[in-house]
Amino acid sequence: MPTYSKTTVMLVASISMFLQASSSSSFAQIADAYEYLLLATNRTSTMETEMQEAADQGYVFAGVMGGETSFGGNEVVVVMKRSGTDRNPRYDYRLLATNRTSTMQGEMQDAGDAGYVYKGQTVFDTTFGGDEAVVILERDKEQRSVTPYEYRLLATKRTSTMQEELSEAGLAGFKFIGVTVSSTTFGGDEVVAILKRPVSSN
């Protein structure tokens, strides 16, 4: 039977521990891996359909931005992701787009009453709709109980006025969730802030 020095035994043990750590790290990397899908269109009317098709394949919303791209012109860009271990299609999406901020709050509230929650907002100059404010909402189809929210949209040309309106909304229990600065067709250059608060069960 061969004999081994203490140095050899220690070296073998170190290599073994390194291989085990590397293997564990590889598995962790696989478990944490994500697939990303980028959606881009200059027609907001098609984005909701594309998002829902992606959601049916297990993707979930990750982020949104509107702006001018080199090849697509003015586009709204949405990034969606799905886990390497969870591809369950459990979410529905609703995209609201309007060039009149005065109508957005009502549309958001209708979506909120249907169980959708705010996920993101942006603004961009569409080819067919002009300057539009875009809001994306998400609904978890597996969630048994949904917390209903009341939404409030603030839009003003003056930041000093927005400060006052935000303070009033905060004192009323509304939580700030997003803001954009945009040039809307009917409002001109506006600061648009969105807030929400849980609807009381009483």
C-alpha positions in Angstrom: 0.0 0.0 0.0 1.6 3.3 -1.0 2.3 5.9 1.6 1.6 9.6 1.2 3.3 12.6 2.9 1.3 15.1 4.9 1.9 17.6 2.1 0.4 15.3 -0.5 -2.7 14.6 1.6 -3.2 18.3 2.3 -2.8 19.1 -1.4 -5.4 16.5 -2.4 -7.8 17.8 0.2 -7.3 21.4 -1.0 -8.0 20.4 -4.6 -11.1 18.4 -3.6 -12.4 21.4 -1.6 -11.8 23.7 -4.6 -13.6 21.4 -7.0 -16.6 21.1 -4.7 -16.7 24.9 -4.3 -16.5 25.4 -8.0 -19.2 22.9 -8.6 -21.5 24.6 -6.0 -20.7 28.0 -7.6 -21.7 26.6 -11.0 -25.0 25.3 -9.8 -25.7 28.6 -8.0 -24.9 30.5 -11.2 -27.3 28.2 -13.1 -30.0 28.7 -10.5 -29.6 32.4 -10.7 -29.5 32.6 -14.5 -32.0 34.7 -16.4 -33.1 34.9 -20.0 -33.9 38.4 -21.2 -36.3 39.5 -24.0 -36.3 43.0 -25.4 -39.4 44.3 -27.0 -39.4 47.5 -29.0 -42.2 49.2 -31.0 -43.3 52.6 -32.2 -46.9 51.6 -31.7 -48.0 51.3 -28.1 -51.1 49.4 -29.4 -48.9 46.4 -30.2 -46.8 46.4 -27.1 -49.4 45.0 -24.8 -49.9 42.1 -27.1 -46.2 41.4 -27.4 -45.8 41.6 -23.6 -48.7 39.2 -23.0 -47.3 36.7 -25.6 -43.9 36.8 -23.7 -45.7 36.4 -20.4 -47.4 33.3 -21.7 -43.9 31.9 -22.2 -43.0 32.6 -18.6 -41.4 36.0 -18.9 -42.1 38.8 -16.4 -41.8 42.6 -16.7 -38.3 44.0 -15.8 -38.3 47.6 -17.1 -39.6 50.2 -19.6 -38.2 53.2 -21.3 -39.3 55.4 -24.2 -37.0 57.3 -26.5 -35.3 57.5 -29.9 -33.3 54.5 -31.1 -30.8 54.6 -34.0 -32.7 52.2 -36.2 -36.3 52.3 -34.9 -36.9 56.0 -34.4 -39.0 56.9 -31.4 -39.8 53.6 -29.7 -41.1 52.3 -26.4 -38.7 49.6 -25.2 -39.7 46.9 -22.7 -37.3 44.4 -21.1 -38.7 41.1 -19.8 -37.0 38.3 -18.0 -37.6 34.7 -17.0 -35.7 32.5 -14.6 -33.8 29.4 -15.6 -35.8 27.4 -13.0 -39.2 29.0 -13.1 -41.1 29.5 -16.3 -44.6 29.4 -15.0 -46.8 31.8 -17.1 -48.6 33.5 -14.1 -48.8 37.2 -15.1 -51.2 39.3 -17.2 -50.2 42.7 -18.4 -52.0 45.8 -19.3 -50.4 48.8 -21.1 -52.1 52.2 -20.9 -51.1 54.9 -23.3 -52.6 58.3 -23.8 -51.7 61.8 -24.9 -54.2 63.2 -22.4 -53.0 62.8 -18.8 -56.4 63.8 -17.6 -57.7 60.4 -18.8 -54.9 58.3 -17.4 -56.0 58.3 -13.8 -59.4 56.8 -14.7 -57.9 54.1 -16.8 -55.4 53.2 -14.1 -58.2 53.0 -11.5 -60.2 50.7 -13.8 -57.1 48.4 -14.1 -56.5 48.6 -10.4 -60.0 47.6 -9.6 -59.5 44.5 -11.9 -56.5 43.5 -9.8 -53.6 45.1 -11.8 -50.8 46.8 -10.0 -48.5 49.6 -11.2 -45.1 48.4 -12.5 -43.6 51.2 -14.5 -44.1 54.3 -16.6 -42.4 56.3 -19.4 -43.2 58.8 -22.2 -42.3 58.9 -25.8 -43.2 60.4 -29.2 -45.1 57.7 -31.1 -45.4 57.6 -34.8 -49.2 57.5 -34.8 -50.3 58.8 -31.4 -48.0 61.8 -30.8 -46.5 62.3 -27.4 -48.0 59.7 -25.1 -47.7 58.8 -21.4 -47.3 55.1 -21.0 -48.1 53.1 -17.8 -47.6 49.3 -17.4 -49.6 47.3 -14.9 -49.3 43.7 -13.9 -51.7 41.1 -12.4 -50.7 37.9 -10.7 -53.1 35.2 -11.8 -52.1 32.9 -8.9 -52.5 35.4 -6.2 -55.7 34.5 -4.2 -56.3 37.8 -2.5 -55.5 41.1 -4.2 -54.9 44.4 -2.3 -57.0 47.0 -4.1 -55.3 50.3 -4.6 -56.6 53.8 -5.2 -54.4 55.6 -7.8 -53.8 59.3 -8.0 -52.1 60.9 -11.0 -50.7 64.4 -10.7 -49.8 66.5 -13.8 -48.6 70.1 -13.8 -46.4 72.4 -15.8 -45.0 74.0 -12.6 -42.7 72.0 -10.3 -43.7 74.3 -7.4 -47.3 73.2 -7.8 -46.2 69.6 -8.0 -44.5 70.0 -4.6 -47.7 71.1 -3.0 -49.8 68.4 -4.7 -47.3 65.7 -3.6 -47.3 66.9 0.0 -51.1 66.9 0.1 -51.3 63.4 -1.4 -48.6 62.2 1.0 -50.6 63.5 4.0 -53.6 61.6 2.6 -51.7 58.3 2.7 -50.7 58.1 -0.9 -47.3 56.5 -1.7 -45.2 57.9 -4.5 -44.4 55.2 -7.2 -43.2 57.0 -10.3 -42.6 60.2 -12.2 -41.9 61.3 -15.8 -41.4 64.7 -17.5 -43.1 64.9 -20.9 -44.5 67.1 -23.5 -48.1 66.0 -23.9 -50.4 67.1 -26.7 -52.9 68.8 -24.5 -50.9 69.7 -21.4 -47.7 71.0 -22.9 -44.5 70.3 -20.9 -45.7 68.5 -17.8 -44.3 66.7 -14.7 -46.4 63.6 -14.3 -46.3 61.8 -10.9 -48.3 58.7 -10.0 -49.1 57.6 -6.4 -51.2 54.9 -4.8 -52.7 53.9 -1.5 -54.5 50.7 -0.3 -58.3 50.9 -0.4 -59.7 50.7 3.1 -61.8 47.7 3.8 -64.0 49.6 6.2 
